[in-house]
């Protein structure tokens, strides 16, 4: 298991002075204001950058790194992930989990057995939706992350127990 958590993804450059546009992968984009340095993971390699300024524009965060001073340098960071050590992660409320911990968990229904593994999580606004793939019977199952559906999450054993709502699966 990786010792890092993704907190953002560099999706583009911003301006000509080397700023980058970051899509936050956290419920609290204000957490970027607490960072003085950030780990930037690109092509399996991690570099540490010093943050010199932060701006919030719509749903993104604009970061300026001390080490990057022109658009061409910033362009090379497109697609990179901003990661933090898990030990530096915020403490989550009860029944809340990091996306990285949910991905690859095997999902079990009490009647149907294994439905596959969580492949991706859609953030819809009202509730997350787990995209579960890999079962031979059900190629893809979209499971709403609601307390009435998700009965137990066991991160240590990478297992999620669910009770699917009536009509969720095509028979």
C-alpha positions in Angstrom: 0.0 0.0 0.0 1.3 3.4 -0.9 2.2 5.9 1.9 0.8 8.9 0.0 -2.6 10.4 -0.5 -3.6 12.3 -3.6 -4.8 15.8 -2.7 -4.9 17.4 -6.2 -4.1 17.0 -9.8 -2.3 19.6 -12.0 -4.6 20.0 -15.0 -3.1 23.0 -16.7 -0.9 26.0 -16.6 -2.1 29.5 -15.6 -0.6 32.6 -17.0 3.0 33.0 -18.2 4.8 33.1 -14.8 4.8 29.3 -14.2 1.6 29.0 -12.2 -0.3 25.7 -12.3 -4.1 25.1 -12.2 -4.9 22.3 -9.7 -8.1 20.3 -9.5 -8.5 19.6 -5.7 -9.1 16.0 -4.8 -10.1 16.9 -1.2 -13.4 17.9 0.3 -11.6 21.0 1.7 -9.7 23.0 -0.9 -8.7 25.5 1.8 -6.2 22.9 3.1 -3.8 24.1 0.4 -3.4 27.3 2.3 -1.8 25.3 5.1 0.9 23.9 2.9 4.3 25.5 2.5 5.7 22.7 0.4 4.0 20.0 -1.6 5.1 16.6 -3.1 4.5 16.5 -6.9 4.3 13.0 -8.3 4.9 12.6 -12.0 5.9 9.5 -13.9 6.5 7.6 -10.6 8.9 10.2 -9.4 8.3 12.6 -6.5 9.7 16.1 -6.3 9.2 18.6 -3.5 8.1 22.1 -4.5 7.9 25.3 -2.3 4.5 27.1 -2.6 4.9 30.8 -2.9 1.3 31.8 -3.6 -2.2 30.3 -3.7 -5.4 31.5 -5.4 -8.8 29.9 -5.5 -10.7 30.4 -8.9 -14.0 28.6 -9.2 -13.4 24.9 -8.5 -9.7 25.0 -8.9 -6.6 26.2 -7.0 -3.9 28.2 -8.7 -0.4 27.5 -7.2 2.9 29.2 -7.8 6.0 27.2 -7.0 9.3 28.9 -6.2 11.1 26.4 -8.5 8.9 27.1 -11.5 9.1 30.5 -13.2 7.8 30.2 -16.7 4.9 28.6 -18.5 7.1 26.1 -20.4 8.4 24.7 -17.1 4.8 24.5 -15.7 3.6 22.8 -18.8 5.8 19.8 -18.0 3.8 19.3 -14.7 0.5 18.8 -16.4 -1.1 15.5 -15.2 1.1 15.4 -12.1 -0.5 14.5 -8.8 0.0 16.5 -5.6 0.5 14.0 -2.8 1.0 14.2 1.0 2.3 11.6 3.4 -0.5 9.6 4.9 0.8 10.5 8.3 0.1 14.2 7.5 -3.4 13.6 6.5 -6.3 15.2 8.3 -8.3 13.1 10.6 -11.6 12.1 9.0 -14.9 12.0 10.8 -16.4 8.6 11.6 -17.7 6.7 8.5 -15.6 8.9 6.2 -12.7 7.4 4.1 -10.0 8.5 1.8 -10.8 7.8 -1.9 -7.4 6.0 -2.2 -8.4 3.6 0.6 -11.8 2.7 -1.1 -10.3 2.1 -4.5 -9.6 -1.7 -5.0 -11.8 -2.8 -2.1 -13.9 -5.8 -3.0 -17.6 -5.3 -2.7 -19.9 -8.0 -1.4 -23.7 -8.1 -1.3 -25.2 -10.3 1.4 -27.3 -12.2 -1.2 -25.3 -12.0 -4.4 -21.8 -12.4 -3.1 -18.9 -10.6 -4.7 -19.8 -7.8 -7.2 -16.2 -6.9 -8.1 -13.8 -4.2 -6.9 -14.2 -0.4 -6.6 -12.5 0.9 -9.7 -13.4 4.6 -9.5 -15.5 7.0 -7.4 -17.8 9.6 -8.9 -18.4 12.7 -6.8 -21.9 13.7 -7.8 -22.5 16.4 -5.2 -25.3 14.8 -3.3 -23.4 11.5 -2.6 -20.5 9.6 -4.1 -21.0 6.7 -6.4 -18.7 3.7 -6.4 -18.0 2.2 -9.8 -17.5 -1.5 -9.2 -16.0 -3.7 -11.9 -14.7 -7.2 -12.3 -17.5 -9.6 -11.5 -18.2 -12.2 -14.2 -21.9 -11.8 -13.8 -22.1 -8.0 -13.5 -19.6 -6.1 -15.6 -20.1 -2.8 -14.0 -22.3 -1.8 -11.0 -22.9 1.8 -9.8 -23.4 1.8 -6.1 -24.5 4.9 -4.3 -22.4 5.6 -1.2 -25.3 6.0 1.2 -25.6 4.6 4.7 -28.6 2.6 3.7 -26.5 0.8 1.0 -23.0 0.7 2.4 -23.2 -1.5 5.5 -19.6 -2.0 6.5 -16.3 -0.7 5.2 -13.2 -2.7 6.3 -10.2 -0.8 4.9 -7.7 -3.2 6.5 -9.1 -6.2 4.6 -10.1 -4.1 1.5 -13.8 -5.2 1.8 -17.0 -3.3 1.6 -20.4 -5.0 2.5 -23.5 -3.6 0.8 -27.2 -4.2 0.6 -28.2 -3.2 -2.9 -31.5 -1.3 -3.3 -34.3 -3.0 -5.2 -34.0 -2.6 -8.9 -30.4 -1.4 -8.9 -29.2 -4.4 -11.0 -30.7 -5.6 -14.3 -31.8 -9.2 -14.0 
